[in-house]
């Protein structure tokens, strides 16, 4: 895996501009902040991010991958202001669960998510080296 940093660009904080990788691809559907039984234990934004990331890692493990193989992550959020206000707690959860691995990332504010209690949905693509 190669993290792409165009010459002369400032280094982004908490993500990469791009990633080049080859190997077995693992695609994880959008994970929301409910537990393995499909129950939301919190309505707190950062708490739901933490649970969604734990769910992502569980699916990756089922596919023979780990957080270190993530090449792309997209976060769909209902409220940009809520997301930005939770940055410190989100960062802590991310480092606890994913580590200091920063793939290409996007965050998109959406009008709604399919699960009514969901505050965030996270999907990833991972590449396990051949």
C-alpha positions as CSV (number, residue, x, y, z in Angstrom):
1,X,0.0,0.0,0.0
2,X,1.3,3.4,-0.9
3,X,-0.1,6.6,0.5
4,X,-0.2,9.3,-2.2
5,X,1.1,12.8,-1.3
6,X,1.4,15.1,-4.3
7,X,4.6,17.1,-4.3
8,X,4.2,20.5,-2.7
9,X,0.8,19.8,-1.1
10,X,0.4,20.2,2.7
11,X,0.1,16.8,4.5
12,X,-3.5,16.3,5.5
13,X,-4.4,15.6,9.2
14,X,-6.2,12.4,9.9
15,X,-6.5,11.1,6.4
16,X,-4.6,10.5,3.2
17,X,-5.1,12.3,-0.2
18,X,-5.1,8.9,-1.9
19,X,-3.9,5.3,-1.6
20,X,-2.5,2.9,-4.2
21,X,-2.8,-0.8,-3.3
22,X,-3.0,-4.2,-4.9
23,X,-4.3,-7.5,-3.6
24,X,-7.6,-9.0,-2.4
25,X,-10.4,-6.4,-2.0
26,X,-12.8,-6.4,0.9
27,X,-15.8,-4.1,0.7
28,X,-17.7,-3.3,3.9
29,X,-21.3,-2.0,3.6
30,X,-22.4,1.0,5.6
31,X,-22.1,0.2,9.3
32,X,-24.2,2.2,11.7
33,X,-23.9,2.5,15.5
34,X,-25.8,-0.5,16.6
35,X,-24.4,-3.5,18.3
36,X,-24.2,-7.1,17.0
37,X,-27.8,-7.7,18.0
38,X,-28.9,-4.6,16.0
39,X,-29.6,-2.5,19.1
40,X,-28.6,1.1,19.5
41,X,-27.0,1.5,22.9
42,X,-26.5,5.3,22.6
43,X,-27.7,8.3,20.6
44,X,-24.4,10.1,21.3
45,X,-22.7,10.8,18.0
46,X,-19.2,9.8,19.0
47,X,-20.6,6.7,20.7
48,X,-22.3,5.7,17.5
49,X,-19.1,6.3,15.5
50,X,-17.2,4.1,18.0
51,X,-19.7,1.3,17.6
52,X,-19.8,1.7,13.8
53,X,-16.0,1.4,13.7
54,X,-16.1,-1.7,15.8
55,X,-18.7,-3.1,13.4
56,X,-16.4,-2.3,10.5
57,X,-13.5,-4.1,12.1
58,X,-15.7,-7.2,12.8
59,X,-16.7,-7.4,9.1
60,X,-13.1,-6.9,8.0
61,X,-12.0,-9.7,10.3
62,X,-14.7,-12.0,8.8
63,X,-13.1,-11.2,5.4
64,X,-9.5,-11.9,6.5
65,X,-8.6,-8.2,6.7
66,X,-7.8,-5.8,9.5
67,X,-7.9,-2.0,10.0
68,X,-4.4,-1.7,8.6
69,X,-5.8,-2.9,5.2
70,X,-8.4,0.0,4.9
71,X,-7.7,2.1,1.8
72,X,-10.9,4.1,1.7
73,X,-13.5,5.2,4.3
74,X,-16.6,7.2,3.8
75,X,-18.7,8.6,6.7
76,X,-22.2,9.7,6.0
77,X,-23.4,12.1,8.7
78,X,-26.8,13.7,9.4
79,X,-25.4,16.9,10.9
80,X,-22.1,18.4,9.9
81,X,-22.0,20.6,13.0
82,X,-22.6,17.6,15.3
83,X,-19.8,15.8,13.5
84,X,-17.3,18.7,13.7
85,X,-18.2,19.2,17.4
86,X,-17.4,15.5,18.1
87,X,-13.9,15.6,16.4
88,X,-11.9,15.0,19.6
89,X,-14.0,12.0,20.7
90,X,-14.2,10.6,17.2
91,X,-10.4,10.9,16.9
92,X,-10.0,9.0,20.1
93,X,-12.4,6.3,19.1
94,X,-10.7,6.0,15.7
95,X,-7.2,5.6,17.2
96,X,-8.5,3.1,19.8
97,X,-10.1,0.9,17.1
98,X,-8.3,1.6,13.8
99,X,-5.0,2.8,15.1
100,X,-2.8,5.4,13.4
101,X,-3.7,4.2,10.0
102,X,-5.1,7.0,7.8
103,X,-6.6,6.0,4.5
104,X,-8.3,8.1,1.9
105,X,-11.4,9.5,3.7
106,X,-14.6,11.4,2.9
107,X,-17.4,12.7,5.0
108,X,-20.7,13.6,3.5
109,X,-23.7,15.2,5.1
110,X,-26.9,13.5,4.1
111,X,-30.6,14.3,4.5
112,X,-31.3,10.9,6.2
113,X,-30.1,7.4,6.9
114,X,-32.3,4.3,6.5
115,X,-32.1,3.5,10.3
116,X,-33.9,6.2,12.1
117,X,-31.7,6.3,15.2
118,X,-28.5,6.3,13.2
119,X,-26.5,9.5,13.4
120,X,-23.6,8.2,11.2
121,X,-23.0,5.4,8.7
122,X,-19.5,4.3,7.8
123,X,-18.4,2.2,4.8
124,X,-14.9,1.1,3.9
125,X,-12.9,-0.6,1.2
126,X,-9.8,-2.7,2.2
127,X,-7.1,-4.3,0.2
128,X,-5.3,-7.3,1.6
129,X,-1.8,-7.7,0.0
130,X,-1.5,-10.8,-2.2
